[in-house]
Amino acid sequence: MHELAVVGSAVLDIVISDGDRDRSIGFGGTCLHAALTAAMSGCAVEFCSPSYHGAVAEYFANFLATAAIEWNAVAPPQSMPICRALVDGSGSLISESFDAGGAYSAVTPDIVGQIVSTPTMIGTDFDQRVLQAAITQSARTNVASWLLTSASLSAPVVSLLNPRPTFVGLNLEELRIATGQQLSDRDDDSIARVARTLAARGGAALVTLADRGALLAPASADWYLAQKIPPASGGRWLGAGDVAFGALAAAVVRGDDLPTALKVAMTTAQSFGHSRIDGVLRYRNAARPERPPEIPDPEVRYYT
C-alpha cells in the first residue's frame, strides 16, 4: 500500500555548464525531486503523472522502478516538459528556459479527485482548480495534503486556496510573493507568523532559507521551529527545498514528531547541498552524497 501519492510531472532537464559547455540530461522536476527523496527515505511512493510520448516513457518507467517508485500514468501521453538550464562552474544557475507542453493541463480536477486516498503531495505547476480539488478531496477523506511551491511565478495561488493544504513548502521569496508581505530576511518571527496562515489547522508551513536553514510553523500553535545549519562550503541550494519537503513528508508519514521531522528534512537537504550531482536541477537516485556537517536540534521559539 502506498504511503504517499505525489502528483506532478517529470521534467527533462538539459543542464549546460558555462565555459566548457558540458551537457547533462536527466529527469527532474519539483515534485519528482520530492518523490525521489521520500522514496529514498523509506516511504512507499506512487508518482501520478501523465504518460509521455515516445521512448522517454519507457526510460522514465525504468528510472522510477530503480528508485522503488510506482508510476501511475493518470492521463493520456503528453510531451514531457523540458527545462534548459545554464549553470556556472559551481553549479549555480545563470539562466533557464522552460517548455511545459501539455503535461500539466492534461491532469484535471476529476483525475485528481480519483487519486486522493492516501496522503497526497502536489505542486503548484497545476492550475488552481486542480490544486483545490486535491486539497478538498484530502480534507473530505481525512488524509494530509502536501503543497509544494514549484516556482516564484506560481506562488500567488498558494494564498488563494480554501481549504488550506495540511502542509505547505516554499522558500522565502515564494512566501513574499504568495502573501504580498515584504518580509525581512532576518525577522524569523514575522516569517513564521505569515507562513503559518497558509496551512490548515493541524498542519504546518515549511519555509526554507537557503544556508540559514529553515522554519517550520504549525498553523495553530504559539511557537515555531527554527532549524539552523552549518555554513555550506560550495553547497548547492537550488532544488534543496524540494528535497527537504520530500524528506519532511516521509518523516511525518512514518510518525516522527515535528522537531524530529524538521531535523531529518534539513539533514537530507544538507546532503543534497553537499552532494556531487551532475546538473544542479537533477536529483539522481544513483548519486551518493558526501557526509554533510552535523546539524543541531531545531530550536523551539515562541512568538513575541
C-alpha positions in Angstrom: 0.0 0.0 0.0 1.3 3.5 -0.9 2.1 5.8 2.0 2.4 8.9 -0.2 1.0 9.8 -3.6 2.9 12.6 -5.5 1.0 14.3 -8.3 3.2 16.1 -10.8 5.2 15.7 -14.0 8.7 14.7 -14.7 10.8 17.3 -16.5 13.6 16.6 -18.9 16.4 18.6 -17.6 19.1 19.7 -20.0 21.9 21.3 -18.0 24.8 23.1 -19.8 27.9 24.2 -17.9 29.1 27.6 -18.9 32.6 27.8 -20.4 33.3 24.2 -21.2 29.7 23.7 -22.5 29.4 20.2 -21.0 25.9 18.9 -21.1 23.9 16.6 -18.9 20.4 15.3 -19.5 18.2 13.7 -16.9 14.8 13.6 -15.2 13.9 16.3 -12.8 11.0 18.5 -11.7 10.0 19.8 -8.3 7.6 17.0 -7.3 9.8 14.3 -8.8 12.7 15.6 -6.6 10.4 15.3 -3.5 9.1 11.9 -4.6 12.6 10.5 -5.0 13.7 11.8 -1.6 10.6 10.4 0.1 11.2 7.0 -1.5 14.9 7.1 -0.6 13.8 7.8 3.0 11.9 4.6 3.1 8.4 5.8 2.2 6.2 3.8 -0.3 5.6 6.4 -3.0 3.3 6.5 -6.0 4.1 9.1 -8.7 1.0 10.2 -10.6 1.6 12.0 -13.9 0.5 11.9 -17.5 2.1 9.2 -19.7 4.6 10.5 -22.2 5.2 10.2 -25.9 7.9 8.0 -27.4 10.8 6.2 -25.9 11.0 8.6 -23.0 8.0 6.9 -21.3 9.9 3.6 -21.2 13.1 5.3 -19.9 11.1 7.1 -17.2 9.3 4.0 -16.1 12.7 2.2 -15.7 14.0 5.3 -13.8 11.2 5.2 -11.3 11.4 1.4 -10.9 15.1 1.8 -10.0 14.0 4.3 -7.3 11.3 1.9 -6.0 8.5 4.3 -7.0 5.4 3.0 -8.7 4.3 5.0 -11.7 0.6 5.7 -12.1 0.0 7.3 -15.6 -3.2 9.1 -14.9 -3.6 11.0 -18.2 -3.0 10.3 -21.9 0.5 10.6 -23.4 2.0 14.1 -23.5 5.3 15.6 -24.4 7.5 15.7 -21.3 8.2 19.3 -20.2 11.8 20.4 -20.9 13.9 22.7 -18.8 17.1 24.1 -20.4 19.5 25.5 -17.7 22.8 27.2 -18.0 25.0 26.9 -14.8 28.4 28.2 -13.8 31.3 26.1 -12.7 30.0 25.9 -9.1 26.6 24.7 -10.3 24.8 28.0 -9.6 22.0 28.8 -12.1 22.8 31.5 -14.7 19.7 31.3 -16.8 16.9 28.8 -17.8 14.0 28.3 -20.1 11.0 26.1 -19.7 8.6 24.5 -22.1 5.7 22.8 -20.2 3.9 21.4 -23.2 0.5 20.0 -22.3 1.6 17.8 -19.4 0.2 19.9 -16.6 -3.1 20.8 -18.3 -3.7 17.1 -19.0 -4.3 16.4 -15.3 -7.8 17.6 -14.5 -9.7 18.1 -11.2 -11.7 14.9 -11.9 -8.5 12.9 -12.3 -7.0 14.3 -9.1 -10.2 13.5 -7.2 -9.8 9.8 -8.1 -6.2 9.7 -6.9 -6.6 11.0 -3.4 -6.9 8.1 -0.9 -3.5 8.4 0.8 -1.6 11.5 1.9 -1.0 13.4 -1.3 1.6 15.8 -2.5 1.0 18.2 -5.4 3.0 21.0 -6.9 1.9 24.5 -7.9 2.7 23.7 -11.5 -1.0 22.8 -11.8 -3.7 25.5 -12.0 -5.8 26.5 -9.0 -8.8 24.2 -9.9 -6.6 21.1 -9.8 -4.8 22.1 -6.6 -8.1 22.9 -4.9 -9.6 19.6 -6.0 -6.7 17.7 -4.5 -6.7 19.6 -1.2 -10.5 19.4 -0.8 -10.6 15.7 -1.5 -7.9 15.1 1.0 -9.8 17.1 3.6 -13.0 15.1 2.9 -11.2 11.8 3.3 -9.2 12.9 6.3 -5.8 12.5 4.8 -3.0 15.0 4.8 -2.4 17.2 1.7 1.1 18.5 0.9 1.5 21.5 -1.3 5.0 22.2 -2.8 5.5 25.6 -4.4 7.3 24.9 -7.7 8.4 28.4 -8.7 8.0 32.1 -7.7 5.7 32.7 -10.6 3.2 30.2 -9.3 3.4 31.2 -5.7 0.4 33.6 -5.6 -2.0 30.6 -5.9 -1.0 29.4 -2.5 -2.8 32.1 -0.6 -6.0 31.6 -2.7 -6.7 28.1 -1.7 -9.6 27.3 0.6 -9.5 24.9 2.4 -5.8 25.2 3.0 -3.3 22.3 2.5 -2.2 20.5 5.6 1.4 21.1 4.9 2.9 23.7 2.5 6.6 24.1 1.5 8.1 27.2 -0.1 11.2 29.4 0.1 11.2 33.0 1.5 10.9 34.7 -1.9 7.9 32.5 -2.8 6.4 33.3 0.6 6.7 37.0 -0.1 5.1 36.7 -3.5 2.3 34.4 -2.2 1.3 36.7 0.6 2.3 40.2 -0.7 4.3 40.7 2.5 7.7 42.4 2.4 9.4 40.2 4.9 12.9 40.8 6.2 15.4 38.0 5.7 16.2 38.1 9.4 12.8 38.5 11.0 12.0 34.9 11.7 9.0 35.7 13.9 7.3 37.6 11.1 8.2 34.9 8.5 6.7 32.2 10.7 3.6 34.1 11.6 2.8 34.8 7.9 3.7 31.3 6.7 1.5 29.5 9.2 -1.6 31.2 7.7 -1.0 29.1 4.5 -1.5 25.7 6.3 -4.6 24.1 7.6 -5.2 23.7 11.3 -3.2 20.7 12.5 -0.7 21.2 9.7 2.4 23.4 9.2 4.4 25.5 6.8 8.0 24.8 5.9 10.0 27.9 4.8 13.5 27.1 3.5 16.1 29.9 4.0 19.0 28.6 1.9 22.1 28.5 4.0 20.3 30.0 7.0 18.3 26.7 7.4 14.5 26.6 7.7 11.5 27.4 9.8 8.6 25.1 10.4 5.5 27.0 11.6 2.5 24.9 12.9 -0.8 26.6 11.8 -2.4 26.5 15.2 0.5 26.9 17.7 2.0 29.8 19.6 5.5 28.6 18.7 7.6 27.6 15.6 10.7 25.7 15.0 14.0 27.2 13.7 16.5 24.8 12.2 20.0 26.2 11.8 22.5 24.5 9.6 26.3 24.9 9.3 27.7 27.2 6.6 27.8 25.3 3.3 31.1 25.4 1.6 30.3 25.3 -2.1 26.9 23.8 -1.3 24.1 23.9 -3.9 20.7 25.1 -2.7 18.6 25.2 -5.9 16.4 22.1 -5.5 17.3 21.6 -1.9 13.8 22.8 -0.8 12.1 20.1 -2.9 14.4 17.6 -1.2 13.7 18.9 2.3 9.9 18.8 1.7 10.1 15.2 0.4 12.1 14.2 3.5 9.7 16.0 5.8 6.7 14.2 4.3 8.4 10.8 4.7 9.3 11.6 8.3 5.7 12.7 9.2 4.2 9.7 7.4 6.3 7.3 9.5 5.1 9.1 12.7 8.0 11.4 13.6 7.2 14.5 15.7 7.7 17.9 14.0 11.1 18.7 15.6 12.5 15.3 14.6 10.9 15.5 11.1 12.4 19.0 10.5 15.9 17.9 11.6 15.6 14.9 9.2 14.4 17.1 6.4 17.3 19.6 6.7 19.9 16.9 7.2 18.7 15.4 3.9 18.8 18.9 2.3 22.4 19.3 3.6 23.3 16.0 1.9 21.8 17.3 -1.3 23.7 20.6 -1.0 27.0 18.9 -0.5 26.5 16.1 -3.0 28.3 15.6 -6.2 25.3 15.5 -8.5 25.7 16.1 -12.2 23.3 19.0 -13.0 22.1 21.4 -10.4 18.4 20.7 -11.3 18.8 17.0 -11.2 18.5 14.6 -8.2 19.8 11.3 -9.5 18.9 8.3 -7.5 22.3 6.7 -8.2 24.2 9.6 -6.6 25.7 9.1 -3.2 26.4 12.3 -1.4 29.4 13.2 0.8 28.7 13.2 4.5 27.4 16.7 5.3 28.2 18.5 8.6 26.1 17.5 11.6 23.3 19.9 12.4 21.9 20.8 15.8 18.4 20.0 17.1 15.8 22.6 16.0 15.1 25.5 18.4 11.6 26.0 19.7 10.7 29.7 19.6 7.6 31.3 21.0 6.1 34.3 19.2 6.9 37.6 20.9 
